[in-house]
Amino acid sequence: AQNQVKKAYTEIEISDDADSGLFENFIKQLVSKYQAKLLNHIHDVDTDYADFLLQNEKLTLHRQTFTGISMFPTELGNANPQANELARQVGSQLKK
């Protein structure tokens, strides 16, 4: 049996549709509905990253052509429990 590696941070799958228009819509929602501050937006051919400051925590919205759109704490494995919980809460709400 293979050992599955458990991530040390929370990653919430928001959509399996990697549409860039949908990704931009999520960015707008984070800024308007959640008063998140957009810190950084990196656009590449197959992927997009948007980093936000929300409730004093840094979160990343990620779009990848083959996997869809997800959210996780920017600090990844070094993220504190509050950042992980916030990613879970906000990512779940965006999913609806």
N, C-alpha and C positions, 0 to 999 in steps of 0.2 A: 504494500500500500504506500502511496506517495503521501508525504507530509505536506499539508497545505500551509503556506506561510500566511499568518494572520497579520494584516496591516496594523501598525501601531497608531493609526489615525483613522478617522471616519471619512469615508468617501460615499457620498449619496448620488446614486444614479438618478438624474432628473428626467432625462429623455433618451430613448435609443435613436431618436431622429437627430442627426447632426447638422440640421439646417442652420446656416449662418444667420438667417433672418430671425429664427427662433432664439438663437444665442443672443442676438442684439436685443430682442424683446426682453429676455431675462435680465440683461444689464439694465435696461430702462426701468424694469420693475424694482430691481434692487436699489436703484438711486431714488426713484419716486416713492415707492411704497415703504421701503425700509430705511430711507435716509442714509444709505450706504455711500461712502465716498470712494469713487473710482480712483485707484492709485496707479494702475498700470494696465495697458491693454496691448498684448502681443498677438499679432496676426501672422500666421504662416500658411502655407499651402493646405496642409491637412489638419492644422490644429490652431486653436485660439485659446489664449489665457487672459482672464481679466481678474486682477487683484483688487480687493475692496477692503476698506476699513469699516467695520460695522460693530457697534457697541464695544469699541476698543479692542476688537479682535480682527485679525487679518484672515480673510477667506478668499479662495480662488474658485472662479467659475471656469470650467475647462470644456472645450469642444474638440472632439477628435473624430475625424471623418468615419472611422470604422467602428467606434464604440459609442458615440453619442455625446451627451452633455452631462457633466457631473459637477459636484461642488465638494471641496475639501478645505481644511485649514491650510493656509499658505505655508506654515512652518512644518507641515507633514508630521513626521515622527516626533518632532520637538514641540508640537502643539500642546497647549494646556487643555485640561478637561472642558473648560468653558468654550474654547474655540471648537472643539469636537462637537459639543452639544449644540452650539449655534449653527454649525454646518448642517447637522442633522435636522434641526428644526426648520431653518430657512430653506434648505434643499427640499425637504418634504412638502413645505408650503408652495414652493415654486412648481413642484411636480403636478399639483392639482389642476 
